């Protein structure tokens, strides 16, 4: 079930980010590219700085009860700005705001429904790099489990 949710989120993010061109360290000055989406982490075969802009889906925890399943998935967003910290701060704010709005508009993905609150955060400013900026959106999802048919005698 976790992979099903991650796959739904991956498709959602790819569509949501396709229309948001962002600066990329792999491109020339002034050239923009959509963010790439990764599951779990940036692949080790990719030089970390070349993965930007990106979104990384990270499953955090889950729980099953008699009635439903719930999962917490963090969306780590990373942007790059050759112009420095101020512009990177603007890019990450725009990206977080856009994704939060889209998640609120599309709270159902497949059999999963997003629960509120929808939270976002940035690491300590001291840990941000001059041209690379990150933020996290934490999402909680619930799926109602089908009930077993009652056996009649």
FIBAMAR-999338 format. One record per residue: chain; residue in three letters; residue number from 1; x, y, z of N, C-alpha, C, CB in turn. Coordinates in steps of 0.05 Angstrom, whole numbers, plus 5000, padded with zeros to 4 digits. Atoms other than C-alpha are relative to their C-alpha. Glycine has a CB too. Layout:
N
SITE chain res   n  n_u  n_v  n_w ca_u ca_v ca_w  c_u  c_v  c_w cb_u cb_v cb_w
SITE     A ALA NUM    X    Y    Z    X    Y    Z    X    Y    Z    X    Y    Z
...
This chain:
153
SITE chain res   n  n_u  n_v  n_w ca_u ca_v ca_w  c_u  c_v  c_w cb_u cb_v cb_w
SITE     A UNK   1 5016 4976 5000 5000 5000 5000 5017 5025 5000 4982 5000 5024
SITE     A UNK   2 4983 4976 4999 5057 5048 5014 5010 5007 4972 5024 4995 5019
SITE     A UNK   3 4990 4995 5027 5086 5040 4944 4978 5011 4982 5010 4974 4988
SITE     A UNK   4 5022 4990 5015 5017 5053 4915 4997 5030 5005 4973 4986 5008
SITE     A UNK   5 5002 4972 4993 5013 5120 4952 5024 5015 4989 4999 5004 5031
SITE     A UNK   6 4976 4987 5011 5085 5138 4933 4998 5004 4970 5025 4985 5008
SITE     A UNK   7 5003 4999 5029 5070 5123 4860 4980 5022 4993 4991 4973 4989
SITE     A UNK   8 5020 4979 5005 5008 5167 4862 5012 5028 5005 4975 4996 5019
SITE     A UNK   9 4987 4975 4994 5048 5223 4894 5021 5008 4980 5012 5000 5028
SITE     A UNK  10 4980 4995 5020 5104 5216 4844 4988 5011 4975 5016 4974 4994
SITE     A UNK  11 5014 4990 5024 5057 5224 4785 4988 5028 5005 4977 4980 4992
SITE     A UNK  12 5011 4974 4993 5022 5282 4820 5022 5022 4999 4987 5000 5028
SITE     A UNK  13 4978 4980 4999 5089 5318 4832 5011 5005 4973 5022 4990 5019
SITE     A UNK  14 4990 4996 5027 5114 5306 4762 4982 5019 4984 5003 4973 4985
SITE     A UNK  15 5019 4983 5015 5051 5338 4733 5001 5029 5012 4972 4989 5002
SITE     A UNK  16 5000 4974 4987 5052 5395 4784 5025 5016 4995 4996 4997 5030
SITE     A UNK  17 4975 4986 5003 5125 5412 4774 5008 5004 4971 5022 4984 5014
SITE     A UNK  18 4993 4997 5028 5126 5405 4698 4996 5028 4990 4983 4981 4984
SITE     A UNK  19 5006 4973 5010 5098 5475 4690 5014 5022 5017 4970 5005 5001
SITE     A UNK  20 4986 4981 4984 5145 5508 4740 5030 4999 4994 4996 4995 5031
SITE     A UNK  21 4972 5001 5007 5212 5520 4706 5017 5015 5021 5005 5013 4973
SITE     A UNK  22 4982 4989 4979 5269 5533 4756 5029 5000 4990 4997 4983 5026
SITE     A UNK  23 4972 5001 5007 5343 5549 4751 5012 4973 5006 5015 5022 5015
SITE     A UNK  24 4986 5025 4997 5388 5488 4743 5030 5004 4997 4989 4979 4980
SITE     A UNK  25 4971 4997 5003 5463 5482 4755 5011 4985 4975 5014 4989 5025
SITE     A UNK  26 4992 5015 5024 5466 5435 4694 4996 5017 4975 4985 4974 4998
SITE     A UNK  27 5007 4984 5023 5438 5488 4647 5017 5025 5000 4970 5007 5000
SITE     A UNK  28 4986 4975 5002 5469 5552 4622 4986 5022 5015 5003 5008 4971
SITE     A UNK  29 5012 4977 4986 5456 5619 4654 4974 5008 4987 5020 5024 5001
SITE     A UNK  30 5026 4992 5009 5384 5639 4648 4982 4978 4989 5004 5020 4978
SITE     A UNK  31 5016 5023 5009 5361 5570 4625 4986 4987 5024 5017 4980 4985
SITE     A UNK  32 5016 5012 4979 5306 5538 4666 4992 4972 4993 4975 5017 5005
SITE     A UNK  33 5008 5028 5003 5284 5466 4677 4980 4993 5021 5025 4981 5001
SITE     A UNK  34 5018 5009 4978 5228 5430 4714 5015 4983 5020 4976 4984 4987
SITE     A UNK  35 4988 5017 4979 5245 5396 4779 4996 4971 4994 4988 5007 5028
SITE     A UNK  36 5001 5029 5003 5260 5322 4777 4989 4988 5026 5027 4987 4993
SITE     A UNK  37 5012 5013 4976 5223 5275 4825 5015 4974 5005 4970 4995 4996
SITE     A UNK  38 4986 5024 4991 5260 5221 4864 4985 4987 5023 5029 5006 5008
SITE     A UNK  39 5012 5015 4977 5234 5167 4911 5022 4994 5020 4987 4974 4990
SITE     A UNK  40 4982 5007 4979 5271 5161 4977 5024 5018 5003 5009 4973 4996
SITE     A UNK  41 4976 4984 4999 5334 5199 4959 5009 5006 4972 5023 4985 5016
SITE     A UNK  42 4988 4995 5026 5374 5229 4903 5018 4976 4993 5017 5027 5000
SITE     A UNK  43 4983 5024 5007 5406 5170 4866 5029 5005 5003 4994 4991 4972
SITE     A UNK  44 4971 4997 4996 5479 5159 4883 5015 5004 4974 5011 4976 5015
SITE     A UNK  45 4987 4996 5026 5495 5159 4809 4998 5029 4991 4987 4982 4980
SITE     A UNK  46 5003 4972 5007 5474 5232 4806 5016 5017 5019 4969 5008 5001
SITE     A UNK  47 4986 4982 4982 5521 5285 4831 4979 5018 5013 5021 5018 4983
SITE     A UNK  48 5022 4987 4984 5480 5318 4886 4992 5027 4989 5008 5003 5028
SITE     A UNK  49 5007 4973 5010 5485 5389 4859 4986 4999 4973 5024 5017 4999
SITE     A UNK  50 5013 5002 5027 5463 5366 4789 4972 4990 5002 5016 4981 4983
SITE     A UNK  51 5028 5009 4996 5398 5338 4818 4981 5023 5003 4998 4981 5023
SITE     A UNK  52 5017 4976 4995 5372 5408 4832 4991 5012 4974 5015 5021 5016
SITE     A UNK  53 5022 5000 4980 5317 5430 4824 4988 4972 5002 4979 5020 4992
SITE     A UNK  54 5011 5027 4996 5284 5368 4854 4979 4999 5022 5023 4981 5007
SITE     A UNK  55 5019 5007 4978 5230 5338 4897 5006 4971 5007 4969 5004 4991
SITE     A UNK  56 4994 5027 4990 5245 5276 4939 4977 4991 5018 5028 4999 5014
SITE     A UNK  57 5022 5011 4984 5188 5234 4966 5013 4981 5021 4979 4984 4983
SITE     A UNK  58 4989 5016 4978 5206 5204 5034 4978 4990 5018 5021 5015 5016
SITE     A UNK  59 5020 5012 4982 5160 5155 5069 5012 5002 5028 4993 4971 4992
SITE     A UNK  60 4991 4997 4973 5165 5170 5144 4989 4979 5020 4993 5027 5010
SITE     A UNK  61 5012 5019 4981 5116 5125 5181 4972 4993 4990 4999 5011 5029
SITE     A UNK  62 5027 5009 5007 5051 5087 5175 4988 4985 5024 5001 4982 4976
SITE     A UNK  63 5014 5014 4979 4998 5055 5218 4975 4988 4987 4992 5020 5023
SITE     A UNK  64 5024 5013 5009 4942 5005 5205 4982 4995 5024 5007 4973 4986
SITE     A UNK  65 5019 5007 4979 4879 4997 5246 4979 4982 4986 4986 5026 5012
SITE     A UNK  66 5022 5017 5011 4816 4955 5236 4986 5014 4977 4980 4993 5022
SITE     A UNK  67 5016 4985 5020 4784 5010 5194 5017 5012 4978 4985 5022 5014
SITE     A UNK  68 4986 4986 5020 4840 5044 5157 5030 4998 5003 4993 5029 5000
SITE     A UNK  69 4971 4998 5000 4913 5055 5140 5007 5029 4998 5013 4983 4977
SITE     A UNK  70 4990 4972 5003 4951 5120 5149 5030 5000 4995 4993 5017 5025
SITE     A UNK  71 4972 4998 5007 5018 5141 5121 5008 5029 5002 5006 4988 4972
SITE     A UNK  72 4989 4973 5000 5062 5202 5131 5023 5000 4979 5011 5008 5028
SITE     A UNK  73 4980 4997 5021 5103 5223 5071 5010 5029 4999 4988 4992 4972
SITE     A UNK  74 4988 4973 5002 5151 5282 5069 5008 5005 4971 5024 5003 5019
SITE     A UNK  75 4991 4992 5027 5164 5319 5004 5022 5020 5004 4976 5012 4983
SITE     A UNK  76 4976 4982 4997 5234 5349 5006 5003 5014 4973 5025 4983 5007
SITE     A UNK  77 4997 4984 5024 5240 5406 4956 5028 5013 5000 4978 5021 4997
SITE     A UNK  78 4974 4987 5002 5307 5432 4931 5001 5018 4976 5022 4979 4999
SITE     A UNK  79 4997 4981 5022 5320 5493 4889 5029 5010 4999 4980 5024 5003
SITE     A UNK  80 4973 4989 5005 5383 5525 4860 4996 5028 4989 5016 4982 4981
SITE     A UNK  81 5000 4974 5011 5396 5598 4846 5028 5011 4998 4982 5020 5017
SITE     A UNK  82 4973 4989 5003 5461 5624 4817 5002 5028 5010 5009 4999 4971
SITE     A UNK  83 5000 4973 4991 5440 5693 4840 5003 5002 5031 4974 5014 4992
SITE     A UNK  84 4995 5000 4972 5448 5673 4913 4976 4995 5018 5011 5026 5007
SITE     A UNK  85 5019 5007 4979 5409 5665 4978 4973 5014 4997 5012 5006 5026
SITE     A UNK  86 5025 4985 5002 5356 5719 4968 4982 4988 4979 5004 5029 4995
SITE     A UNK  87 5016 5011 5022 5333 5691 4901 4992 4971 5006 5016 5002 4974
SITE     A UNK  88 5007 5028 4993 5337 5619 4926 4977 4999 5020 5025 4985 5012
SITE     A UNK  89 5021 4998 4980 5293 5639 4984 4973 5005 4986 5006 5022 5021
SITE     A UNK  90 5024 4995 5015 5242 5667 4935 4990 4976 4985 5004 5023 4980
SITE     A UNK  91 5008 5024 5015 5243 5605 4891 4988 4978 5018 5025 4988 4986
SITE     A UNK  92 5010 5022 4982 5233 5557 4950 4972 5008 5011 5019 4994 5023
SITE     A UNK  93 5026 4991 4990 5175 5600 4977 4979 4997 4978 5002 5030 5009
SITE     A UNK  94 5019 5003 5023 5141 5600 4908 4993 4970 4997 5012 5012 4974
SITE     A UNK  95 5005 5028 5005 5150 5525 4900 4984 4987 5023 5027 4985 4997
SITE     A UNK  96 5015 5011 4977 5126 5507 4971 4971 5010 4999 5013 5009 5027
SITE     A UNK  97 5027 4989 5002 5066 5554 4963 4983 4987 4978 5001 5030 4996
SITE     A UNK  98 5014 5012 5022 5047 5525 4896 4992 4971 5007 5017 5000 4974
SITE     A UNK  99 5006 5028 4994 5052 5452 4919 4979 4998 5023 5025 4985 5007
SITE     A UNK 100 5020 5001 4979 5013 5466 4983 4972 5006 4989 5007 5019 5023
SITE     A UNK 101 5026 4993 5012 4957 5499 4943 4990 4976 4983 5003 5025 4983
SITE     A UNK 102 5009 5022 5017 4955 5441 4893 4992 4976 5016 5022 4992 4980
SITE     A UNK 103 5007 5022 4983 4955 5389 4948 4973 5005 5013 5022 4995 5022
SITE     A UNK 104 5026 4994 4988 4897 5424 4982 4977 4998 4979 5000 5028 5012
SITE     A UNK 105 5021 5002 5021 4859 5427 4916 4995 4971 4991 5008 5016 4975
SITE     A UNK 106 5002 5028 5008 4872 5353 4901 5006 4982 5023 5020 4995 4976
SITE     A UNK 107 4995 5015 4976 4866 5320 4968 4997 4970 4997 4982 5009 5022
SITE     A UNK 108 5003 5029 5005 4848 5252 4938 5018 4992 4978 4970 4993 4994
SITE     A UNK 109 4982 5012 5020 4901 5212 4901 4994 4970 5001 5030 5006 5006
SITE     A UNK 110 5007 5028 5001 4876 5144 4880 4981 4994 5023 5025 4982 5002
SITE     A UNK 111 5017 5008 4977 4847 5110 4943 5008 5015 5025 5003 4970 5004
SITE     A UNK 112 4989 4986 4977 4884 5157 4989 4988 5029 5002 5030 5002 4999
SITE     A UNK 113 5009 4972 4995 4858 5222 5021 5019 5013 5019 4971 5000 5011
SITE     A UNK 114 4982 4985 4983 4904 5274 5049 4985 5012 5024 5015 5023 4984
SITE     A UNK 115 5012 4989 4976 4889 5296 5120 5015 5025 5008 5001 4980 5024
SITE     A UNK 116 4988 4975 4990 4902 5364 5150 5009 4996 5029 4980 5024 4999
SITE     A UNK 117 4988 4977 5012 4943 5396 5177 5021 4992 4979 5013 5017 5021
SITE     A UNK 118 4979 5002 5020 4990 5403 5117 5022 5020 5010 4990 5007 4971
SITE     A UNK 119 4979 4983 4988 5056 5430 5145 5024 5002 4982 5008 4989 5028
SITE     A UNK 120 4975 4997 5015 5119 5457 5115 5020 5013 5019 4996 5017 4974
SITE     A UNK 121 4979 4990 4983 5186 5476 5144 5026 5002 4984 5005 4983 5025
SITE     A UNK 122 4973 4998 5012 5257 5497 5126 5020 4993 5022 5005 5029 4988
SITE     A UNK 123 4979 5005 4980 5321 5476 5161 5010 5027 5011 5023 4983 4989
SITE     A UNK 124 4987 4976 4988 5359 5525 5204 5014 5015 4978 5021 4991 5022
SITE     A UNK 125 4988 4984 5021 5382 5583 5160 5030 4996 4998 4994 5029 5005
SITE     A UNK 126 4971 5004 5000 5454 5568 5180 5007 4975 4983 5010 4996 5028
SITE     A UNK 127 4995 5025 5014 5447 5500 5145 4994 5003 4970 4984 4977 5011
SITE     A UNK 128 5006 4996 5029 5423 5529 5078 5026 5009 4987 4978 5022 4996
SITE     A UNK 129 4977 4992 5015 5476 5538 5025 4993 5025 4984 5010 4977 4982
SITE     A UNK 130 5004 4974 5014 5486 5602 4986 4982 4997 4975 5027 5011 4992
SITE     A UNK 131 5016 5002 5025 5457 5576 4920 4980 4977 5000 5019 4996 4977
SITE     A UNK 132 5019 5023 4998 5419 5513 4942 4983 5004 5025 5016 4973 5002
SITE     A UNK 133 5019 4995 4978 5357 5519 4985 4981 4976 5002 4985 5026 4997
SITE     A UNK 134 5019 5023 4997 5312 5464 5014 4978 5007 5019 5015 4975 5009
SITE     A UNK 135 5023 4998 4982 5245 5458 5048 4985 4974 4999 4980 5024 4992
SITE     A UNK 136 5015 5025 4998 5199 5401 5069 4971 5006 5004 5011 4983 5023
SITE     A UNK 137 5029 5000 4996 5124 5392 5062 4994 4973 5012 4984 5006 4974
SITE     A UNK 138 5008 5025 4987 5097 5339 5110 4971 4995 4995 5007 5000 5030
SITE     A UNK 139 5027 5007 5007 5035 5303 5086 4991 4975 5016 4996 4996 4970
SITE     A UNK 140 5012 5024 4986 4989 5253 5122 4977 4991 4982 4991 5007 5029
SITE     A UNK 141 5020 5012 5018 4946 5205 5082 4985 4978 5014 5014 4989 4975
SITE     A UNK 142 5017 5021 4988 4889 5159 5102 4986 4985 4977 4980 5012 5021
SITE     A UNK 143 5015 5017 5019 4858 5101 5064 4982 4982 5017 5019 4984 4982
SITE     A UNK 144 5019 5017 4987 4795 5067 5088 5003 4972 4989 4971 5010 4997
SITE     A UNK 145 4997 5028 5009 4803 4991 5086 4972 4989 4994 5014 4983 5021
SITE     A UNK 146 5026 5013 5006 4747 4950 5054 4993 4982 5023 5001 4984 4974
SITE     A UNK 147 5009 5018 4978 4705 4914 5106 4996 4972 4989 4974 5011 5013
SITE     A UNK 148 5004 5028 5008 4701 4839 5103 4970 4994 4998 5013 4980 5020
SITE     A UNK 149 5029 5007 5002 4634 4812 5078 4993 4982 5023 4994 4987 4973
SITE     A UNK 150 5010 5017 4978 4593 4781 5134 4992 4973 4989 4977 5014 5015
SITE     A UNK 151 5007 5028 5008 4588 4706 5128 4973 4993 5012 5022 4980 5010
SITE     A UNK 152 5026 5008 4991 4516 4683 5132 4998 4970 5001 4978 5013 4982
SITE     A UNK 153 5004 5029 4997 4496 4614 5156 4976 4990 4985 4998 4992 5029
